[in-house]
Every structure is written in structure tokens, then in C-alpha cells.
């Protein structure tokens, strides 16, 4: 009850109550996804809602427990699944795990209000090959189909390629961030001016300038990759391109290739992708390969996965 | 069908000229109509809004693309693609202070792009700065280690420094005449601004067949 001068109780900004049909839709969306994940032989894990803060990055909402230990609300399922896989499930490969639940994050790391999002996703642990990348991409695509989102698209890129280009260009951390930001915003004018000012002329610069190109459909992928390979300034860059080519040949779904797809969680090392569906102004999910995350928990094994944004997906479902 | 967010004000006419060259022309004269949604053939329509609202409409997907100054793109912190620099609407986001003031003199010594943490130190307190761009200003001063007390105003920003509400202002400067007539001088340049095309992230992927030819024609 609002006392004198107090505001009536309402959900905090960045959170919401889902009522009636909206709640029903969300549960239906979640159930349909779980059926797809189960059918692909992924098994559910339910990690706790709070963890030691060092499992997550600075975007996590943190607090001190009674013993003065820094704990955090779950900000990312993948890090938790990696912790589980690297500890109690150590040595069991491959692992196919899925999860569902909410994550709580700050809008910007270390600042701003917190928000909550409902997610469901899959992680394939202990498999390093392009077959594993393709399995995850195909599963993400099957999940979209199961929700009836037939015009959904997956935009596929590779972190490895961008990292190799930045290294070949000898870019500082600050410049790498600025380049990544310009590539992510398809800001060719900014990318050009950064390159002209701070990157020596050569194959690395030419390759970086190509990153702001528009995405290409899967049918034109071979052509784009061949063009990029002819400019590849290092063995790592070439390897990353060949790897994405191999993944594309194996994956099913409406894929498009975008070498400028550099947005993803900080721990991605290989392929990175985002999912788009008509009706949602932001990506409805995304994923990638993270071959060094499990090592943080003492069991260095490769892994790849994706998560879907149920808050974005549920409204798109037919009633 | 593409929805284009078009700003009122000085960017509108040059933007319309560029869209016309790309084959998209509004069916009504925007200068005289009071309608806020104006069709432009079968393939597009314009929505007319304040330039500072353009990033939000595009980020949330109500408009697929839009035109606004780089200052608005960055100040809004909206999550957008910005693939084209139109090259019109050129101006600068500047720090300006009253002519002869310590802040103006100190900044002039450091050069236009720089500022030292000691800027305004003789005030014995944080530098007071009025602006319509609190986010961009906070970042610029923050990166340079200058403690600043930002006063967020919505118009006539120059007045703040003239009347002594603040020590300086951060505002757009096109010709510099308004500053001059009010006894202010440019102390530093924060950002070179021009009109940008902004595109919604999902629209860029999902309407790529419609968008790409347009982007090419506009760029």
C-alpha cells in the first residue's frame, strides 16, 4: 500500500510483469524450444541464480554477502554452463547441455540501471571441429522453424578473422576497439578515417576495410571468402576464413555471411552469429565458439553454443 | 516498404534531395503539409520528427532508417548502424567560454583537441559546463581527467556562460556567429559533425534486398 508521499509499487525499470496471454505465449515459446533441444539430445541443466562474481564480467549486478564475498546475480548462462562442464562434468566429451531462465545485467558495464531478460540456449562442449559449429547453427535454425519463424535469418561471422587482422595490422588495444566499433556499426566513413590515420597501407588495411561490406547470402559465400583469402595478411587470418567456409558447407538454415559480424560476448574465439526475425527490431538470439572459457575453470576444452532472447521471440509467435 | 525517419529543420532539405536522387520523393510538399507520415510511392514513406528523436525511432524499428547528425547518433547511444556519411550539415561540437576568461585562455594554450586535468583548476571547484549533450560532454571531460559539473539545458545554451550560470558551454558551432555576438570563444573541439544515415540492425539484415540498392544510391 502506498503510504503518504510514496509512489505506488511497480516493477523496476528494465523489468516487467508478464500477464495472462503474454505469460502463456512465453511459456509456449519456451516449451517449443525445449522440445527441439531435447529432440537433438541436449540435456537440461539448471544453474543457480547467484554465483561468485568472478564467473561473470563487469556487466553483472553484484553485491556483498554476509562474509564480505562478492557475489552476482546470473548475468550469463554460458559462463555458468562452462563452470559446470569444467568442474563436475570434467572429461566427459562431448557434452550437449541446454538451459532456460533469466539473466540480469547492467545496461553498461559498471554503470546504469539493471535489466532482466529471459533466455533459453544450448552449449556443445568438447567438440572443436566445423561439424560442431554447423550442429549449433543448424539447431538454432531448427529452433526458429519450430517457432514458426520461417523468414528468420542467421548472420554468421568469425571473431578469429577480425582478431587476426587486428594483430597483422599491429593495432593497439584502443585502436582495435575503435575498429571493432566502426565495423560493428558498418560505419565505413569512420573505418576509412581510422585506417588512413592509424593503419599502415597493405593487405591488413585492405582486408579491414572490406569488413564493413553488407552481408552476403550463403550462395555468394564462396566468392566472398575467396576474395577475402586473397587479401589475408597472415596464416591465422587464412585459417579463420577456411574454417568458416567449412562450417558453411555443413550447416543448414537461412544463413548469410558477414565478415563484419564482430559483435558478441567477450569470450568468443571462433564463429560468431546473430539471429534476426521479422517483427523484432533487435537480434532475437546469438552465439559463437568460445575455446578458452572453460580453461578459466581449470578444464581447457573447446565449446560452442547460442542463446535465444525469449522476451524478443515470444511476441512474434502466432496466437 | 521502408519507413524513413526524416528530421525537421536544417537537415531536411538536403536529405530530401539525396532521397530524390535515389528515386524516393514524398507525395506531398513537406514544407507545407502538417501530416507527420508522408507516403513516397509504393516502396517507402517518410515519418517527420525532431532530429534528436530519430535515433530512438530507428533503434526500436519503428523506422527502418533515418537521417540525423552524428552528434545525435552518439549522444543517444542508440544501437544503430551508420553506413553513410552524407557530407552535409557540417558543424563542430565545441567547448566555448567567455572571451578573456581563464578557461578560454588555458584551453587555447593546449590546442583545440586537448585539455589537461588542470583545466579550470584556479576555480577551486569542478568546471561548470552547460550543454544539450551531457553524455558526449561527460565522456570527453572524463577521458581527459577534467572534473566537470554538467548542467543539462534544452536551448539557448550560450546564455548559461554569458549570465554566469556556468563557466563554459558545450554546443554545436556552425559559423561561430552566435558565439561571437555573445562574447564567447571556442576553447576546444569535441567532435566533427555531419549528417549520417542510420539503419536499424534487424532491418539491415531482413530487408537487405530493398535496402542495399538504396544505400548505394544514397552513399
Boltz contact constraints between the chains, C-beta under 6 A:
constraints:
  - contact:
      token1: [A, 153]
      token2: [B, 205]
      max_distance: 6.0
  - contact:
      token1: [A, 155]
      token2: [B, 205]
      max_distance: 6.0
  - contact:
      token1: [A, 185]
      token2: [B, 81]
      max_distance: 6.0
  - contact:
      token1: [A, 185]
      token2: [B, 82]
      max_distance: 6.0
  - contact:
      token1: [A, 186]
      token2: [B, 81]
      max_distance: 6.0
  - contact:
      token1: [A, 186]
      token2: [B, 83]
      max_distance: 6.0
  - contact:
      token1: [A, 187]
      token2: [B, 82]
      max_distance: 6.0
  - contact:
      token1: [A, 189]
      token2: [B, 85]
      max_distance: 6.0
  - contact:
      token1: [A, 214]
      token2: [B, 212]
      max_distance: 6.0
  - contact:
      token1: [A, 276]
      token2: [B, 202]
      max_distance: 6.0
  - contact:
      token1: [A, 276]
      token2: [B, 205]
      max_distance: 6.0
  - contact:
      token1: [A, 276]
      token2: [B, 206]
      max_distance: 6.0
  - contact:
      token1: [A, 278]
      token2: [B, 206]
      max_distance: 6.0
  - contact:
      token1: [A, 280]
      token2: [B, 202]
      max_distance: 6.0
  - contact:
      token1: [A, 281]
      token2: [B, 60]
      max_distance: 6.0
  - contact:
      token1: [A, 281]
      token2: [B, 61]
      max_distance: 6.0
  - contact:
      token1: [A, 281]
      token2: [B, 200]
      max_distance: 6.0
  - contact:
      token1: [A, 281]
      token2: [B, 202]
      max_distance: 6.0
